[in-house]
Amino acid sequence: MLEWKESSNGSRALLIKGARRVGKSTIVEEFAKREYLSYILINFAQQGSDVIDLFDDLSNIDYIMLRLQLIFGVSLHERKSVIIFDEVQLCPKARAAIKFLVADGRYDYIETGSLLTLRENVKGIVIPSEEKVLMMNPMDFEEFCWAYSDDASFPLLHTLYEALEPIGQAAFRKLIEKFRLYLLTGGMPQAVSALLEENNFRHVDEVKREIIELYEADFYKFDPSGRAARLFEAIPGNLSKNRTKFSLNAAGGGTRSKKEEILAGLVDSNTVNISHHVTNPDPAIALSKDVDTFKLFVADTGLFVTLAFKGSRFSDNVIEEPQITPMLA
């Protein structure tokens, strides 16, 4: 984000994509507080018509900026302020306005969102080319260690790796235990915070179940038939059977083209990772990619564990279940 701010100098907006609850809004607002004199955060999931209607007419940007400052009670300063469009997929005309707002040049713009390429979210607009896209994923293992105030493990690992030196059994066991904890918890900020605050997997599991329920509610927004939710819920079972590819039949009835459209929505939601089969894994991997043969994975390992046990109440000994280990590998 710092690189974008320094290199673009207002010539491009920053679009941060990622699944819901991955921490986009939090990190963007923290960045705005640290790097700008002032900022306005427009959350389109909560915003009223007084703000949304401003993007109907872009002929007078001065008026739009004055209205925003009045509504939010924030003074904007040329080249020292940023305007944040949070959940921008909910207001396509605001995203389309980025082209003209960036051309105006007075302020920086950061957008956050998911499901950004679905037809419903781009219908009737021209997607601006003045966007630098940044993908935000759940916390990785190194970031998980940082959350535990462990800033030493990874520099040590890098040093030992470059020197081709062993880490030692004691340090290895400690890191493996923490890595296993990471796999079970995952990298969703709310789940990690719950673990740090209470050190109770029951509470962590409750947080992850709430996130899964939120995701499935989003799936029904672009697929009221429920097929997207069924595809998502079929992931653990598909992986446990060690099949060579994911079967779209898990979605139920419908044409293959419709199922592929639903799959595209799932992938666009950033809640799943898709891995295609390739016959020749060289640098030109696209030349041998089989688009019809793929596997689906939940984008966060912690959510995967909870999804696998969704049909049963959580118990503390569930983390000892051996059948979950191969699917996490």
N, C-alpha and C positions, 0 to 999 in steps of 0.2 A: 504494500500500500504506500509505503514511503517512496519507493522507487517510482510508482505512478505519479505521485504528487510532485516529485522533483523533476521528472522527465516530461510530463505532459504540459505543465504550466497552464492548465485550463483548456487545453486543446482537445481533450477527450474526457468523457465521464468514466467512472469506474463502476462496472457492473459485477457484483459479487453474487454468484450462484451457489446454491447448496440446499440440502434438505431442510425441512422445518426443524426448529429446535437445535440446530447445529451451532448456534451462537453468532449468526451474522449480524443481527441488530446490535447485540452487546458490543462486539468488537468494533463495529463501525462507529458507534456513538463514543466509545472510549477513544478511538482514533481522532474523532472530531474535537473532543475536549482537549486533547494533548497538542494537536497540530494546527488548530485554527483559533482565531480571536473570538469567533462566535459561530453558531450553527443553528440550522432549523431542521428538525426531524419530522417528516410527514409520513405517518403510518397509515397507508391506504386501507388497512384492515379496520381502522377505527375512525377514519376521517369523514367529516360531513360534506354536504354538497357545497358549502361555502368555499372550500378549498378545491374540491374536484372540478367544479364548474369553471374555475379560473383557467383551466387548460383547454377550454372550448375555443377560445380566441387568443391567438398568439401574436396578434398584430401590435400589441402594446405591452412589451415586456416590462417597461418601467412600472406600469400599473400593477402587473402581476406581482412584482417584487415588493411594491409598497403595501399591497394587500396582505402578502405573506408576513411581512414584518409586523403589521398591525394585528393580524389574527394570532400570531404566536408570541407577540411581545418581545421580539428579538431584533436588534439592529444588525444589519448586514454591512460588511466592510469590503470594498472592492479588493479582490485577490487575497483577502485574509479571512474569508468566510466560506462555509460549505453548506450546501443544501442536500439533505438525505431523502431519497425516495425509498421508503421501506415497504416491502411487499408490493413492488411496482407492478407485478403481474396483474394485480387487482384493478389497476387503472391504466389500460393500454395507451390512452391519449396522453398521459403524463410521460410515459416512456417515449412516445413519438415526439414529444416536445423537446426532448434532450437535444436533438439536432439544432434547434434554434436557440436554446438556452446556452449551449456550449459556444455557439457562434457569437453570442452576445459577449461572452468572455469575462464578465465581472466576477463570477463566483465559480467554485468547483462544485461538482455534482457526483454523488455516490448513490448507486441504486443497489437494492438487495431484492432477491426474489427466488422463486422456484417455479417449476412448470412454465418456463418462459417461452417455450416454442409451441405449446399447444395451440391449435387453431382458435380456440375460444379467447386466448390471451393475446393474439396478434391480429385478430380479425379487423380489417379496415384500417390498419396502420402500416406505415413504412418503418421497419426496424432500423433505428439509427446506426450509421456506420461509425459514429463518433463515440464508441464504447470500447473500453479495454475490459475484457472479461477475465475475472479471477474466480477460480473454483475453490470453495471452502468445504473441507471434509471434516468428519469427526476427528477428535484429537488422536494423534498417533502415539506410539508407545513412549517416545522421547518426551512428548508434551505431557503424557500421563505421569512420567517421572518428575517433571517440573512441578506438577500439581502437588506432589508429595515432597516438595522442596529438595529434590534430588537433582542437583546440577552437575554432579561429578561422574555419574555412571557412563554417560555417553561419550564425554571427552576421553575417559579412560579406555573405553571400547575402541574408539577411533585410533588412539595411540597404539594400543596393543595389536590392532588389526594391521596397521601400517608396518609395525615391527615384526609381525608374524609371531607374536608371543602369546602363550596361553593365559587365560584370565585367572585360573586357579579354581579349585573345587568349591571353596567357601563362597567366593564372590559369584561363581556361576549359579550355585543353588539359590542364593539370595535374589539374583536377577530373574531366574526362571520362576520363582515364586511370585515375584512382582509382575512378570509377564503374564502368568496364568491369571492373576488378579485382574490385569488389564483386559484379557480376552473375555472374562466373565462380565466385567463391568461395562466394557466398551469405552468409546470416546465421546459420548454425548455429554456436554458440560453439566447438565442437570444431574445425570446419573453419577458422574465423578464427584460433584459437590455433595450429593447425598451420601456417598461412601465416606468422604472425608469428614463430614459433619457427624455421622452417627456410627460409622463402621458396622453397618447392619445391612446384610444382603436383602432382607425382607423389604426394607425401605427402598433400596436401590431397584429392586424388582418392581415395586409399585410405580416408581417414577418411569421406568422403561415401558411398563404396560400403558401408562397414560400417553406416552409418545406414540406407541403403536396404534392406540385408539385414534389419536389425532391424524396419523398418516392414513388410516383406513377411512376416516371421515373425508379426507381430501380426495381419496381415490373415488369415492362415490360422487364427488362433485363433477369429475370429468367422465365417470363411467357409472351411471345410476344402476346399471344391470348387476353390479357387484362382481363382474369378472376380473377386474383389476385387483380387487381385494383377495379373490380366490387364488389368483396367480401368486400374489405376495405370500399368502399363507401356505402355499404349496412348496415353497423353497426348502424348508428343513426336511420334509419328507422326500423330496426329490434327491437331495444330496445324501440322505441316509441310505437310499437304495443303490447308491453308486452307479447311477445311470450315466451313459455316455453323453447324453444331452438332456436339456430341459424340454418337457413336453407342454405345448400350449393347450393341450386338451384339458389341463387342470382348470382352465377358465370356464369350461362347460361348453354350451352350444354356441353357434355363430360361425360365420365364414372365417377362413384363415386370415384374410385381409383385415377383417375387423379385429381379430385377436392380435394381429401385428400392430395395429393402431393403438390398441390398449397397452401392449407391451412398450411401445414408444412412449406412452404417457408415464408408465412406471419408471422407465429409464430417465425420462426428463425430470421426474420428481426427485431424482438423486437419492432415493431411498434404497435402490438396488444397484449392484454392479453387474454388468454383463460381460462375459468372457467368451469370445468366439473361438471355434476350432480353427487351427491353421495347419497346413500340411508342410510348411517350410518356414520355421521360425527364424528367418534372417531379418536384417534391418528393413527390407521392403516387405513388411509383414502383410500389408494390405493386398498384395498380389496373390496370396494363398489363403486369404480369410474365407471361411465358409459361413456366409451370413445366415444359413438355415440351421447350423449346428452350433449351439451355444449352451452355456450354463448361467444360471442366475444365482447371485449371492446377495444377502442382506448387506447393505453398505456399512453397517456397524456390527461388530461381533457381539457386543452386549445385547443389542436388540435381537440378534439372531438367537441367542440363548433363550431369551424370554419368549420369543415367537415359537421356538421349539417346544416349550412347556406351557404354551398359552392355554391349553385345555385343562390344566390342573392347577391347583393352588400351590403357591410357592412354599417350599420348606427349606430350611438351611442346609439340609444334606443333599439338596438337588445338585449342588456344585460338585459333588463327588460322583455323579452318574457317569460311568465310563463311556456311554454311547455318544456323549456330546463331543468328546475329544477329537475323534477323527474328522468330524465336520468342521471343527475350528481350524484344523491344520491346513 
